């Protein structure tokens, strides 16, 4: 499987305002390799485009290209861990339902699109 890159799909620039969120996730090295492959939408029902670049996993809405989430991944003795995460603070592109919701959604997107 070929890794998704920024040029694999339409993307807008990263939001100027990024709100930090608490996200403590740890994955095995094998899962980390799968996560870094990202995800390119297969049809119109797929709402997310996800790619890994320069240590960051970016989650863009597939229809608009807006970047909603950024997650920094780093190696650790126990596998791959999330060291930083943010949600877009651009209210024109995304209206957060709260940081807890966003953290759960990121975890679901990783497990549902990248590890399934």
Secondary structure, 3 states (H helix, E strand, C coil): CCCCCHHHCCCCCCCCCEEECCCCCEECHHHHHHHHHCECCCCCCCCEEEEEECCEEEEEECCCCCEEEEEEEEEECCEEEEEEEEEECCCCCCCCCCHHHHHHHHHHHHHHHHCC
